[in-house]
Amino acid sequence: HPVAIPGVTVESFLRLAYNESKGTTLDVLGFHKLLLEKMAILHIDVSFARRAINDGFSGGERKRMEILQLLILQPKFAILDETDSGLDVDALSVVASGIRLAREWGCGILLITHFNRILHLVSPDHVHILKNGKITSSGGKELAEHTEKHGYG
């Protein structure tokens, strides 16, 4: 689980991370506008920006925070480990839309999941099955569907 940081708001944390990663100094108002735009995409209430980082966040809020960081920082590559875990259908759809947006700007994504349902929403380029620490098979989306129906056998 992500560490809670009482006293550090989502907005101040993300603004500092954004400015550091971009090598710029986006002013408070400029960043606030950017943050609200990204939060709207993820259906996150405006009050979320004033909350302390991960302090009392539900599982769904932690996942949305991960995707919000992805949208704000726009890395070239991201590893998303079980981002779909514990999400209801609506939250999963929102998270998937954030992942699709990241792919549109060219972000490479390694999406680690135990379930096939997010793959219906993000349409992966490649699927690799990992068993006992080794890749046992590789293919497209159909490999994940086959594995879901027939197991790892």
N, C-alpha and C positions, 0 to 999 in steps of 0.2 A: 504494500500500500504506500502511496505517496506520503511523505512526511508533512505534517501540519506545521505551519509557520505563523503562530499567533502574532498579531501586530503588523504583519506585512500584507497589504491588500493585494488582491488579484491584479488590479490595475497598476499599482506601483511596481510590482514584481515583473509584470509583462512589459511595462514601459522600459524599465532598466534592461531587461533581457533583449528587447527589440533594439534599443539604442546601441547596446554592446555588440550584438550580432551584426548589425548593419553598419557599424562604425559611424554613426550619425547621432544627432541630438534632436529628436523630434520633440517639440514642446508639448506640454501637458495637454493643451486643447487639441492639438493636431493628433496626438496619440489617442485621446479620448474618443474622437470621431472615428478613427480606425477601429478601435476596440468595440464601439457600439455597432459598427457595421458587421464585424465578424461575429459578435454575440447574437445579432439578429439572424444571421444565417443558421446558427445553431439553436435558435429559439431559447436563448438564455436571457432571463430577466435582467434588467439594468442594475438592480440592486446587487447582483452577483459580483460586480466589479469592486464593490466596497467591502466585500467579505475578506476575512483573513485566509490566506492560502491553505487549502485543504482542511481547514479547521471546522470540523463538524459536517463535512461534505458527505452526502450520500454516495453510494456506489455510482449511480448515474451521473451525479455532479462531478465526481472525480474523472469519469470517462469524458465528459464534455469539456472539462478543464484541459485534459490531454489534447483533445482535438482543437480547442481554442488556441493552445500554445502552438500547435502545428500551423494553424491558419495565420497567426500573428507573426511567427518567426520565419515561416516559409523556408525550411531547410531543404537542401538538395536531396537528402535521404532521411527516412524515419523508420524506426523499428517500433511497431505497435504490438505489444504483447498482450494478447487476450483482451483487446479493446472492446470486444462484443460481450464479454462475460458479465452475466447478471443484468443485462439491459432488457427492458420491455420492448415491445414491437416499435413503439413511437420513438423511444430513445435510440434504438438501433438504427432506425431510418435517418435520424438526425446525424448520428455519428458517421454513417455511411456517406451521407451527402458531403460532410466535411472531408472525408477521405477522397471522394471523387473530385472535389475542388482542388485538393493538393495534387492529385495526379494530373489535372488539367494544366497546372503551371510547370509540370515536369518533375515533381518530387517522386523519387523512387521510394517505394514503400515495401517493407518486409512486414507482412501481416501474419502474426502467429495466432492461431485459433484452434479450438477443439471442436468447433461446430461449423456446419456448412451454411447456416442461415445468412451470415454476413456476405458470403461469397455470391449469393443471389443478388445482392445490392451493389457490390463494387466490381464485379466481373474481373477477376484476376487474370493477368497475362500468363502466369505460370503457377503451378501447384506442386509442392514437394511434400511427400509424406515422410515424417521423421518417426522412427521407431527405435527405441533403446539407444538414442543418441546418434543414429545414422540415418541418412536419407536412403529410404528403401525403394522409392519410386518417384518419378517426376512426370508431369504432363500438364494438361490444361484443366479447365474447370470440371470437365467430365471425370477426371481422376478423383476429385473430391466427392462428386456425386456417387461414383462407383464405390468408393471407400465407405461412404455413409450408409449405403444399402447393404454392402457385403462384408464390411469390416476390413481389418488390416491383413487378414489371412493371405 
